[in-house]
Structure formats: structure tokens, C-alpha cells
């Protein structure tokens, strides 16, 4: 099938208005990744409005031997949802598939289409008096299909788990254009291989998630936020242990932020008024979601912080007195990546390490990078509660960020990833592998696991048309 014939087939499948080509449209938003690290060139961008249309698009592309790049909100950080520069790949954008198909309050589930923006899913659950707890900085633009395809994490993993843990079922269009309906909202179904877990986290390389059945929870009676200054990463880990003991399952957020990271927010967004950062190497943001009352939650927080102050794990702390103050504290945390972008191009890492090993990792790797690249600045922050750090590296003060990225990225990645491996961690915690880390994976992933992954890919997508070059290089 020729390219014009394929375009005609795609138009027949989804309608002329939903097949975009470069000769009539500006495709920049679909062809360029969120960080502007890469810009590809698509044969076409196709925007189906239903699962049936997705299946028809896949079948047309399979018949033409043309690769597909599934795309949601295109907010990923590892160049996993944009086309290459061949001009022969079709971007399959699911942004029109936004229906909330059903909410089953008694079963504590909701079924939504893949193009639903995460914030819209949260709001739909809230309107039903329930909670969908997945929360990310990009929740106003990322989509649930992309969240599941990358097994997104976010700020409440410590209590509710990653996207995988919040999914009970999927609807998927396979690499052959067949539709698997696995949307049953069952918490127990022991009838064979768990196909849901196979597609969640596969980054669109095995099939296309078109809908999902998600777990819901009761809304907490109260939700309080505290901000604490801690004298070291060891103290932050000790505070986490205390928080688990004092708050139990009420601990729904535990974020650590290094002094330099908060200093960037203070420099670029002074109106946010970052508390307690100037005299402390780290600050911690804690969230307590209580099932009883605000008074009970506040009493728990006060006991926790008093114990931590007495033990020397905390040097100072504030508890938000209102919802507006809580939102302001979380906004500071979520502004760190934006402040870092204002500072200039940087080398990002999304790593996970056993919580007990994080202090040793930071001490060792901080010193290693300072020795190997004098003047380098470390933007260290992340989800300490689940062992996930965004251990980012900024150019020296007087350095050219563009040149620093070009000359030092491969070296810095090797230094950091080798240290992660020495401490029993993973080079990707929640962002995925995409194309940025695909070449690194064989150096850090168990070879038997890689072999099994390649066998699965070959079995489900023998023509390698589903997001090729991602995850497995």
C-alpha cells in the first residue's frame, strides 16, 4: 500500500477532519516531545474517536507495514510518544477518546477512555463522592492511557501505589487490530496470565490501551499537609519511618526536596515564598489523609512532629492551616521542574533505590559528580516515601547549559546509573524507558529478563510496528 493509499484508508476509518498531514497542518505539538529534546516527522497524525476506529487504523497500518506511535497528552520525559524523523510513522493520538463510560460506586470503580485527562478523571470521581488518587504535576494535560502505558507514579504512591496498582482492567487494541475487552472490575480473577499487567508499563510497544477500569477510594474526612526542615537525608529517612508508625495508612505523601532545588524555586518564582529552606540541606513535604476528622489528623501530625523534633530528625516545621496553604506548599514542590527549566537545560534522572540505601547513594554520588565535574549543581528531589528520586544535574554556574548537555550527558548518566546499580536500584522509576534510555537498558537490566521481554514483543508484535525503538532498542 502506498502512502497516499494509506492516508485514504485512514481518512475512511476516522474521517477527513481527523487525519492531519504536514502539507495542511502544523504538526509541531504532535511531533515534538514535551522537553523539546527531539522533533520527528510524521507521515500523518490520526485522531480516532472510538475503539472501533483505533482498530481500523491499526489494521490499515499493518496492511501497509507502517509503524504506529501511540500518543496521549505527549507530556512524557523520555521521548516515548513522538515519531522518528523518517516521515513514515503514523502518530495515533487518542485525545478525542474522553468518555467516562461508567462509575460503579458500590464496586469502587470507574471505566474511562484512554484520552481522558487525569484531572478530569479525578474530578469525575470527586463528583461521585469518591477519590481517584493518582496525582502528577502534569495532571492537567497528561491522559490516563499514557499514565497506564508508562505506569506513572506521582505523589501518592506511598499509600496507593503506581498507576498499575490503580487499574483493575483494560481494553486494548492489539498489534493485529483485534480488540481485547478486559474491563471487568474484578479484584480477583485467577484464570491465567495477567494480560493487564503486561500492557501496563509497556509504553505502547505491545498494543494500544483504549480504555481502563480504575480503582476508586472513599474521600478522606480530612487531608493535612506539613512542611519540615531536616538536617540530612538520613534524618529524612528516619522521619519517614516515624511517619509510617504515627500515621499508618494515613501517610499519603512524603516528598524530599534538596536545598538547591528549593533555591531555584525561590530565585525564579519568588512569589511562592519557599519556607525554611535557607538554613537546611533538605525539606520534606508530608500529607496525612485521615478517615476520622481534621482534629484527629492535626493531633496525629503534632505528635509526629514533636517526636521528630525531640529526636533531632526535624529542626523546624509548619502545618498548613488551610486548604489554600496546603495547595501553596504543594505548588512549591511541583514548581521545581519549572524552576530548573528556567535555569537552563539539565540532565534528568528518574531513579529508584531502596529507601534504606538512599542516604548512602546521595553521599557517594554527590561526591563523585563534584569530583568528576567541578562546579556541577545537583537538583535532588522526589518521592522519598517510595524510594524514587529525581536526581537531576545542572551545569556549573558559568557554564553553557547547551554545551554541558551535549558534552556531559552520556558521562553523567553512566556515573549516576552505575551508582544506582551498586545500590540495588533502577534507572527508571516512573517516567519509563522511551527512546532516551533504551540503549542503556541492556547494561542495567537482567539479561534473562531482557530476553523474556524480547520474546513477548516478538510474539505480540511480530512486525515491530508498535512504537518501535522504545524500551527495547
C-alpha positions as CSV (number, residue, x, y, z in Angstrom):
1,X,0.0,0.0,0.0
2,X,1.4,3.4,-1.0
3,X,1.5,6.4,1.4
4,X,-1.4,8.1,-0.4
5,X,-3.4,4.9,-0.3
6,X,-2.8,4.6,3.4
7,X,-3.8,8.2,4.0
8,X,-7.1,7.5,2.1
9,X,-7.7,4.4,4.3
10,X,-7.1,6.3,7.5
11,X,-9.5,9.0,6.3
12,X,-12.1,6.4,5.6
13,X,-11.6,5.0,9.1
14,X,-11.8,8.2,11.2
15,X,-13.0,11.0,8.9
16,X,-11.1,13.5,6.9
17,X,-11.0,16.1,9.7
18,X,-9.1,13.7,12.0
19,X,-6.2,12.8,9.7
20,X,-3.6,15.6,9.9
21,X,-0.7,15.9,7.5
22,X,2.1,18.4,7.3
23,X,1.0,19.8,3.9
24,X,-2.2,21.2,5.5
25,X,-1.5,21.4,9.3
26,X,1.2,22.4,11.8
27,X,2.1,19.1,13.5
28,X,4.7,20.5,15.9
29,X,2.6,19.7,19.0
30,X,2.5,16.0,18.0
31,X,6.0,15.7,16.6
32,X,8.0,17.4,19.3
33,X,8.4,16.0,22.8
34,X,7.5,18.0,25.9
35,X,11.1,18.8,26.9
36,X,11.9,19.7,23.3
37,X,14.7,17.2,23.3
38,X,13.5,15.7,20.0
39,X,11.5,16.6,16.9
40,X,10.3,14.0,14.5
41,X,8.4,14.0,11.2
42,X,5.1,12.1,11.0
43,X,3.5,10.6,7.8
44,X,0.2,11.6,9.4
45,X,-1.4,12.3,12.8
46,X,-4.6,10.3,13.2
47,X,-7.2,11.1,15.9
48,X,-9.7,8.3,16.3
49,X,-12.9,8.8,18.3
50,X,-13.6,5.2,19.3
51,X,-12.0,1.9,19.9
52,X,-13.5,0.6,16.6
53,X,-11.7,3.4,14.8
54,X,-8.5,2.7,16.6
55,X,-8.7,-1.0,15.4
56,X,-9.4,0.2,11.9
57,X,-6.4,2.4,12.0
58,X,-4.1,-0.3,13.3
59,X,-5.3,-2.8,10.6
60,X,-4.7,-0.2,7.8
61,X,-1.2,0.5,9.1
62,X,-0.4,-3.2,9.5
63,X,-1.5,-3.8,5.9
64,X,0.8,-1.0,4.8
65,X,3.7,-2.1,7.0
66,X,3.7,1.3,8.6
67,X,4.7,1.8,12.3
68,X,2.4,3.5,14.8
69,X,3.3,5.8,17.6
70,X,0.5,5.9,20.3
71,X,0.2,9.3,22.0
72,X,-1.8,10.7,24.8
73,X,-1.1,14.2,26.2
74,X,2.5,14.0,25.0
75,X,3.9,15.0,28.4
76,X,6.4,12.2,28.7
77,X,10.0,12.9,29.7
78,X,11.9,10.0,27.8
79,X,10.9,10.7,24.2
80,X,8.5,7.8,24.0
81,X,5.5,9.2,22.2
82,X,6.8,11.2,19.2
83,X,7.7,9.9,15.7
84,X,11.2,9.5,14.4
85,X,12.4,11.7,11.6
86,X,11.7,9.2,8.7
87,X,8.4,10.7,7.8
88,X,7.0,7.2,7.6
89,X,5.4,6.7,11.1
90,X,1.8,7.4,11.9
91,X,1.1,9.2,15.2
92,X,-2.1,7.7,16.8
93,X,-3.3,10.4,19.2
94,X,-6.1,9.3,21.5
95,X,-7.1,12.8,22.6
96,X,-10.7,12.6,21.3
97,X,-11.5,9.5,23.4
98,X,-12.5,11.2,26.6
99,X,-15.6,9.5,27.7
100,X,-16.2,8.4,31.3
101,X,-18.1,5.2,30.4
102,X,-19.3,4.3,33.9
103,X,-18.8,4.8,37.6
104,X,-19.8,1.9,39.9
105,X,-19.8,3.4,43.4
106,X,-20.6,0.1,45.1
107,X,-17.7,-1.6,43.4
108,X,-15.5,1.4,43.9
109,X,-14.5,1.5,40.2
110,X,-14.8,3.8,37.2
111,X,-14.3,3.0,33.5
112,X,-12.8,5.7,31.3
113,X,-11.4,6.0,27.9
114,X,-7.7,6.4,27.3
115,X,-7.8,10.1,26.2
116,X,-9.4,11.3,29.5
117,X,-7.1,13.9,31.0
118,X,-6.0,12.8,34.5
119,X,-7.5,15.8,36.2
120,X,-10.9,15.1,34.5
121,X,-10.8,11.6,35.9
122,X,-10.0,13.0,39.4
123,X,-12.9,15.4,39.1
124,X,-15.4,12.8,37.9
125,X,-14.5,10.6,40.9
126,X,-14.9,13.6,43.2
127,X,-18.3,14.4,41.8
128,X,-19.4,10.9,42.7
129,X,-18.1,11.4,46.2
130,X,-15.1,9.2,45.7
131,X,-11.3,9.6,45.2
132,X,-9.0,8.6,42.3
133,X,-5.7,9.2,44.0
134,X,-3.2,9.3,41.1
135,X,-1.7,12.7,41.2
136,X,1.1,14.2,39.0
137,X,2.4,17.7,38.2
138,X,1.2,17.2,34.6
139,X,-2.3,16.1,35.6
140,X,-4.0,19.0,33.8
141,X,-2.7,17.6,30.4
142,X,-1.5,14.0,30.7
143,X,-4.0,11.3,29.9
144,X,-5.0,8.1,31.6
145,X,-3.9,6.0,28.7
146,X,-0.4,7.5,28.8
147,X,-0.3,7.2,32.6
148,X,-1.0,3.4,32.3
149,X,1.3,2.9,29.3
150,X,4.2,4.3,31.4
151,X,3.0,3.0,34.8
152,X,3.1,6.6,36.1
153,X,3.8,7.2,39.8
154,X,3.3,10.7,41.3
155,X,3.0,12.0,44.8
156,X,0.7,9.4,46.5
157,X,2.4,6.2,45.6
158,X,3.5,5.7,49.2
159,X,-0.2,4.9,50.0
160,X,-2.0,4.0,46.8
161,X,0.7,2.6,44.5
162,X,1.6,3.4,40.9
163,X,-0.9,3.5,38.0
164,X,-0.6,-0.3,37.7
165,X,-1.9,-0.7,41.3
166,X,-4.9,1.6,40.5
167,X,-6.0,-0.4,37.4
168,X,-8.4,-3.4,37.5
169,X,-8.9,-3.9,33.8
170,X,-8.1,-2.7,30.3
171,X,-9.4,-2.5,26.8
172,X,-6.6,-2.9,24.3
173,X,-6.3,-2.9,20.5
174,X,-3.6,-5.5,19.7
175,X,-0.9,-5.1,17.1
176,X,-3.1,-7.1,14.7
177,X,-6.1,-4.7,15.1
178,X,-8.1,-7.0,17.4
179,X,-9.9,-5.7,20.4
180,X,-9.3,-7.3,23.8
181,X,-12.0,-6.4,26.3
182,X,-10.6,-6.9,29.8
183,X,-12.6,-4.2,31.5
184,X,-14.2,-6.3,34.2
185,X,-13.8,-4.5,37.6
186,X,-12.8,-7.7,39.4
187,X,-10.3,-7.7,42.2
188,X,-9.9,-11.4,41.9
189,X,-9.7,-13.3,38.6
190,X,-7.3,-16.2,38.7
191,X,-7.9,-17.5,35.2
192,X,-4.4,-17.4,33.6
193,X,-1.8,-14.9,32.7
194,X,-2.4,-11.3,33.8
195,X,-2.6,-9.5,30.5
196,X,-3.4,-6.2,32.2
197,X,0.0,-6.1,33.9
198,X,1.6,-7.0,30.6
199,X,0.2,-3.9,28.8
200,X,0.5,-1.5,31.7
201,X,4.0,-0.1,31.6
202,X,4.7,-1.4,28.1
203,X,4.9,2.2,26.6
204,X,2.7,1.3,23.6
205,X,5.1,-1.3,22.3
206,X,2.7,-4.3,22.6
207,X,-0.7,-2.7,21.9
208,X,-2.8,0.4,22.4
209,X,-4.7,0.9,25.6
210,X,-8.1,2.4,24.7
211,X,-9.9,2.3,28.0
212,X,-9.4,1.2,31.6
213,X,-11.3,0.3,34.7
214,X,-9.8,2.1,37.6
215,X,-9.9,1.7,41.4
216,X,-11.7,4.4,43.5
217,X,-11.5,5.1,47.2
218,X,-13.6,6.9,49.8
219,X,-12.8,10.6,50.1
220,X,-10.8,11.2,53.3
221,X,-12.6,13.1,56.1
222,X,-9.6,15.4,56.3
223,X,-6.3,16.0,54.5
224,X,-3.5,18.0,56.1
225,X,-0.1,19.0,54.8
226,X,3.1,19.7,56.8
227,X,6.5,21.1,55.7
228,X,9.5,20.1,57.7
229,X,13.2,21.1,57.6
230,X,15.5,18.2,58.1
231,X,19.3,18.3,58.8
232,X,20.3,15.4,56.4
233,X,19.0,12.7,54.1
234,X,19.5,10.2,57.0
235,X,17.1,12.4,59.1
236,X,14.6,12.4,56.3
237,X,14.6,8.6,56.1
238,X,14.2,8.5,59.9
239,X,11.3,10.9,59.7
240,X,9.7,8.7,57.1
241,X,9.9,5.7,59.5
242,X,8.3,7.8,62.2
243,X,5.6,8.9,59.9
244,X,4.7,5.3,59.0
245,X,4.4,4.5,62.7
246,X,2.4,7.5,63.7
247,X,0.1,7.9,60.6
248,X,-0.1,4.4,59.2
249,X,-2.1,4.3,56.0
250,X,-2.9,7.9,56.5
251,X,0.5,8.8,55.2
252,X,-0.4,9.6,51.6
253,X,2.6,11.8,50.6
254,X,6.2,12.1,51.6
255,X,8.4,14.3,49.3
256,X,12.0,15.3,49.9
257,X,13.5,18.5,48.3
258,X,17.2,19.5,48.4
259,X,18.2,23.0,49.3
260,X,19.5,23.9,45.8
261,X,16.2,22.6,44.2
262,X,14.2,24.9,46.5
263,X,16.7,27.7,45.9
264,X,15.9,27.6,42.2
265,X,12.2,27.9,43.0
266,X,12.9,30.9,45.3
267,X,15.1,32.5,42.6
268,X,12.7,32.1,39.6
269,X,9.3,32.2,41.4
270,X,9.9,34.4,44.5
271,X,6.2,35.0,44.9
272,X,5.8,31.4,46.1
273,X,7.7,32.2,49.3
274,X,9.5,28.9,50.0
275,X,9.6,28.2,53.7
276,X,12.5,27.0,55.9
277,X,14.9,26.2,53.0
278,X,17.8,28.6,53.5
279,X,19.2,27.0,56.7
280,X,18.5,23.4,55.9
281,X,20.0,20.9,53.4
282,X,16.6,19.3,52.8
283,X,13.0,19.9,53.4
284,X,10.2,17.3,53.5
285,X,6.6,17.7,52.5
286,X,4.2,15.3,54.2
287,X,0.5,14.6,53.7
288,X,-1.8,13.0,56.2
289,X,-5.2,11.8,54.9
290,X,-7.4,11.0,57.8
291,X,-10.7,8.9,57.8
292,X,-11.9,10.5,61.1
293,X,-11.6,14.3,61.3
294,X,-9.4,17.3,60.9
295,X,-8.9,17.4,64.6
296,X,-7.7,13.8,64.7
297,X,-5.4,14.4,61.7
298,X,-3.9,17.5,63.3
299,X,-3.3,15.8,66.6
300,X,-1.5,12.9,64.8
301,X,0.7,15.4,62.9
302,X,1.6,17.3,66.0
303,X,2.6,14.2,67.9
304,X,4.7,13.0,64.9
305,X,6.5,16.4,64.6
306,X,7.1,16.7,68.3
307,X,8.7,13.3,68.4
308,X,10.8,14.1,65.3
309,X,11.9,17.4,66.8
310,X,12.9,15.7,70.1
311,X,14.8,13.1,68.2
312,X,16.6,15.7,66.0
313,X,15.2,14.4,62.8
314,X,13.4,17.8,62.2
315,X,14.8,21.2,63.0
316,X,11.6,23.2,62.3
317,X,8.2,22.6,60.8
318,X,4.9,24.2,59.8
319,X,1.4,22.6,59.3
320,X,-0.8,24.2,56.7
321,X,-3.7,26.0,58.4
322,X,-6.0,25.9,55.4
323,X,-6.5,24.2,52.1
324,X,-5.1,27.2,50.3
325,X,-1.9,27.0,52.4
326,X,-1.6,23.3,51.6
327,X,-2.0,23.9,47.9
328,X,0.6,26.6,48.1
329,X,3.1,24.2,49.7
330,X,2.4,21.5,47.1
331,X,2.7,24.2,44.3
332,X,6.3,24.9,45.5
333,X,7.2,21.2,45.2
334,X,5.6,20.9,41.7
335,X,7.4,24.1,40.6
336,X,10.9,22.6,41.0
337,X,11.0,21.2,37.4
338,X,9.7,24.5,36.0
339,X,12.4,26.4,38.0
340,X,15.0,24.1,36.8
341,X,13.9,24.6,33.2
342,X,14.2,28.4,33.8
343,X,17.8,27.8,35.0
344,X,18.7,26.1,31.7
345,X,18.9,22.7,30.1
346,X,19.8,19.9,32.5
347,X,20.3,16.2,32.7
348,X,17.3,14.5,34.3
349,X,17.3,11.2,36.1
350,X,14.3,9.3,37.4
351,X,15.7,6.6,39.6
352,X,14.5,4.3,42.4
353,X,16.6,2.9,45.2
354,X,15.7,1.0,48.4
355,X,14.8,3.7,50.9
356,X,17.4,2.4,53.3
357,X,20.1,2.9,50.7
358,X,19.2,6.5,49.6
359,X,21.4,8.4,52.1
360,X,24.5,6.3,51.1
361,X,23.7,6.7,47.4
362,X,23.3,10.5,47.7
363,X,26.5,10.9,49.7
364,X,28.5,8.7,47.3
365,X,27.1,10.1,44.1
366,X,27.1,13.8,45.2
367,X,30.8,13.5,46.0
368,X,31.6,11.5,42.8
369,X,29.9,14.1,40.5
370,X,31.6,17.0,42.4
371,X,35.0,15.4,41.9
372,X,34.5,14.4,38.2
373,X,32.8,17.6,37.1
374,X,33.8,20.6,39.3
375,X,31.1,23.1,39.9
376,X,28.2,20.8,38.9
377,X,24.9,21.5,40.7
378,X,22.6,18.8,41.9
379,X,18.8,19.3,41.8
380,X,17.8,16.4,44.1
381,X,14.1,16.0,44.9
382,X,11.4,13.4,44.7
383,X,9.1,10.8,46.2
384,X,11.2,9.6,49.2
385,X,8.2,7.7,50.5
386,X,8.5,5.1,47.7
387,X,12.3,5.4,47.0
388,X,12.0,7.5,43.9
389,X,14.4,10.4,43.4
390,X,14.6,12.9,40.5
391,X,18.4,13.2,40.8
392,X,19.0,15.9,38.2
393,X,22.3,17.6,37.2
394,X,22.6,21.2,36.3
395,X,25.6,22.8,34.6
396,X,28.1,24.9,36.6
397,X,27.1,28.5,37.3
398,X,29.2,29.9,34.5
399,X,28.8,27.0,32.1
400,X,26.8,26.9,28.8
401,X,23.8,24.6,29.5
402,X,23.6,23.6,25.9
403,X,27.2,22.7,25.7
404,X,27.1,21.0,29.1
405,X,24.2,18.8,27.9
406,X,25.9,17.9,24.7
407,X,29.3,17.1,26.2
408,X,28.5,15.6,29.6
409,X,25.1,13.8,29.4
410,X,26.4,10.4,28.5
411,X,29.2,10.6,31.1
412,X,26.9,11.8,33.8
413,X,24.3,9.2,33.0
414,X,27.0,6.5,33.3
415,X,28.2,7.8,36.6
416,X,24.7,8.0,38.1
417,X,23.3,4.8,36.6
418,X,26.4,2.8,37.8
419,X,25.9,4.2,41.3
420,X,22.2,3.3,41.1
421,X,23.1,-0.3,40.2
422,X,25.7,-0.5,43.0
423,X,22.9,0.4,45.4
424,X,20.4,-2.1,44.0
425,X,18.2,0.4,42.2
426,X,16.5,1.0,38.9
427,X,17.4,3.6,36.2
428,X,13.7,4.3,35.6
429,X,11.2,4.6,38.5
430,X,8.1,6.3,36.9
431,X,9.0,8.0,33.6
432,X,9.6,4.9,31.6
433,X,12.4,4.0,29.2
434,X,11.2,5.5,25.9
435,X,14.0,6.1,23.4
436,X,16.2,8.1,25.7
437,X,17.1,5.1,27.9
438,X,16.6,2.2,25.5
439,X,20.3,1.9,24.7
440,X,21.2,1.9,28.4
441,X,18.8,-0.8,29.4
442,X,21.0,-3.8,28.4
443,X,23.7,-2.5,30.7
444,X,21.5,-2.4,33.8
445,X,18.6,-4.9,33.2
446,X,19.0,-8.6,33.9
447,X,19.8,-10.4,30.6
448,X,17.2,-13.1,31.3
449,X,14.5,-10.5,31.8
450,X,15.5,-8.7,28.6
451,X,15.3,-12.0,26.7
452,X,11.9,-12.7,28.0
453,X,10.8,-9.1,27.1
454,X,12.0,-9.5,23.6
455,X,10.2,-12.8,23.3
456,X,7.0,-11.2,24.4
457,X,7.5,-8.3,22.0
458,X,8.1,-10.7,19.1
459,X,5.0,-12.8,20.0
460,X,2.6,-9.9,20.3
461,X,4.1,-7.5,17.6
462,X,6.0,-9.7,15.1
463,X,6.2,-6.9,12.6
464,X,7.6,-4.4,15.2
465,X,5.1,-1.8,14.2
466,X,4.0,-0.8,17.8
467,X,6.1,2.2,18.9
468,X,9.4,0.7,17.6
469,X,12.7,1.7,19.1
470,X,11.1,2.3,22.5
471,X,12.0,0.2,25.6
472,X,13.9,-2.4,23.6
473,X,16.5,-0.8,21.3
